[in-house]
Amino acid sequence: MPLREHVRELRTRALLASAGVVLGAVAGWFVYPTVFDVLQRPLVEVAEERGDLVALNFAGVAAPLDLQLKLSLFVGVLITSPWWIYQLWAFVTPGLTTRERRTTLAFVGAAVPLFTAGAALAWWVLPTAVGLLVGFTPEDAVNVIDAQTYLGFVMRIVLAFGAAFLLPVVMVGLGAVGLVPARTWLAGWRWAVLLAFVFAAVATPTADVISMIALGVPICGLYFGAVGVCTLVDRRRERRAAALREEERG
């Protein structure tokens, strides 16, 4: 494709992905009360355990509406993840062969459960992080938290964990099309570990070590798992190439 066609294709895929997210946000608008109760549950549980006053506060007349819009969009991104991940795959496939398309389609199938697993891990870590941070509130003091700040904190953690879990999909996809071999990924493992924890420190909006480790360690595990899969893909490619050379010689 010429550059203009690539730009047009990117725009089309971006519009389709955005339209899907907007439709998901419409659904999120109607389930907002339930989602709000679920997301504030860790804070409520911490308040009950401590016996202190820990509550959300809406600072401003328009704050509830603004928060409902943001939370609806957040729900839209989560529930339409198969759609916008597919659009990303569809943008890449015109440059791939038929066999490579079948291979990458399998990786797209793995991307959705990985993204979901990352979001689930974030939800599992969240009560610990909230309890740790709220625990610094002095005795005989109340902790009235801005609702947008708290829910923004929750949404960032969930999306950061989900996005981080897509790393092996990208790695194996690049290896499957022959752009980055396994030995290249393995040679840079030290930088990968460092960057994983730097990303974890930046992506998690808290300064606690628990959240950083909870995100950094799984990223490293997924990285080395993807290196293993890339190694198998490279070996299979080498065997096919060797067999082809033998056929040509024969």
C-alpha positions, -999 to 999 in steps of 0.1 A, spaced: 0 0 0 11 36 -6 15 58 25 -18 75 18 -36 42 18 -20 32 51 -31 64 67 -67 60 53 -67 24 66 -55 35 100 -82 62 102 -109 37 92 -98 12 119 -95 39 145 -130 51 137 -144 16 139 -126 9 172 -139 42 186 -174 35 175 -173 2 192 -161 18 224 -188 45 223 -215 18 219 -199 0 249 -200 33 268 -237 36 262 -241 2 278 -219 14 306 -241 44 312 -270 21 321 -250 -1 345 -233 29 361 -248 25 395 -238 -12 398 -203 -5 385 -199 24 409 -208 2 438 -184 -25 427 -155 -1 423 -160 16 456 -163 -17 475 -126 -19 484 -128 15 500 -160 6 519 -144 -27 531 -113 -8 544 -135 17 562 -154 -11 579 -122 -29 589 -106 2 604 -138 16 619 -128 51 606 -147 75 584 -135 69 549 -159 81 522 -160 95 487 -168 131 481 -182 147 449 -165 181 448 -187 202 425 -222 204 410 -211 188 377 -188 162 393 -214 133 394 -222 137 357 -185 140 347 -177 109 367 -206 89 352 -193 98 317 -157 87 325 -169 55 341 -192 47 312 -162 51 288 -141 29 311 -168 2 309 -169 6 271 -132 0 268 -133 -31 289 -164 -48 273 -154 -40 237 -118 -51 241 -123 -80 216 -135 -55 190 -107 -29 192 -80 -56 195 -94 -71 163 -93 -37 146 -56 -35 155 -51 -69 140 -71 -60 109 -48 -30 103 -17 -52 103 -30 -81 82 -28 -65 47 10 -67 50 10 -104 59 8 -136 40 -22 -160 43 -2 -183 67 9 -153 88 -27 -140 90 -38 -174 104 -10 -173 129 -16 -138 141 -53 -144 144 -45 -170 170 -26 -144 189 -55 -120 188 -76 -148 203 -50 -150 231 -50 -112 235 -85 -109 249 -81 -134 278 -47 -119 286 -62 -84 287 -90 -98 309 -65 -116 332 -45 -84 336 -76 -65 346 -86 -93 370 -51 -92 386 -55 -55 391 -88 -60 409 -72 -86 431 -44 -63 441 -66 -32 445 -79 -39 480 -44 -44 493 -32 -11 477 -62 8 490 -58 -6 525 -21 2 526 -26 38 515 -56 46 536 -37 31 565 -15 61 566 -45 83 578 -37 95 613 -59 84 642 -89 106 651 -88 119 615 -112 114 586 -103 106 551 -128 122 527 -115 112 492 -125 130 460 -146 105 440 -130 114 407 -95 110 421 -103 76 436 -121 61 406 -95 76 383 -69 57 404 -89 25 401 -94 28 363 -58 36 357 -46 5 375 -71 -18 358 -62 -5 323 -25 -5 330 -25 -41 341 -46 -51 311 -24 -33 286 8 -47 302 -6 -83 297 -7 -77 260 31 -77 258 35 -114 249 10 -111 221 31 -83 205 63 -103 211 51 -135 196 34 -117 167 67 -100 158 85 -133 160 59 -151 139 63 -127 110 101 -129 113 107 -94 124 123 -101 158 138 -135 165 138 -151 199 175 -146 204 170 -109 201 143 -109 228 165 -131 251 196 -110 246 177 -80 260 162 -97 290 180 -74 315 166 -43 299 132 -60 297 132 -66 334 143 -31 342 117 -16 318 90 -38 333 95 -25 368 99 11 355 66 7 336 50 -8 367 62 22 388 48 47 363 16 30 353 4 24 389 -7 57 403 4 47 438 38 49 453 36 15 472 59 -14 464 30 -39 464 14 -26 433 47 -22 415 57 -58 423 22 -71 415 25 -57 380 63 -60 374 66 -97 382 38 -109 359 52 -88 331 86 -104 335 69 -139 336 50 -132 304 81 -118 288 101 -150 293 70 -171 284 68 -152 251 105 -158 245 99 -195 249 71 -194 224 92 -174 200 120 -200 203 96 -227 193 84 -206 163 120 -199 152 129 -236 154 98 -246 133 107 -219 107 143 -232 106 131 -268 101 108 -257 72 137 -238 56 160 -268 60 134 -291 45 129 -267 16 167 -266 9 168 -304 9 140 -305 -16 158 -280 -39 190 -300 -37 172 -332 -44 
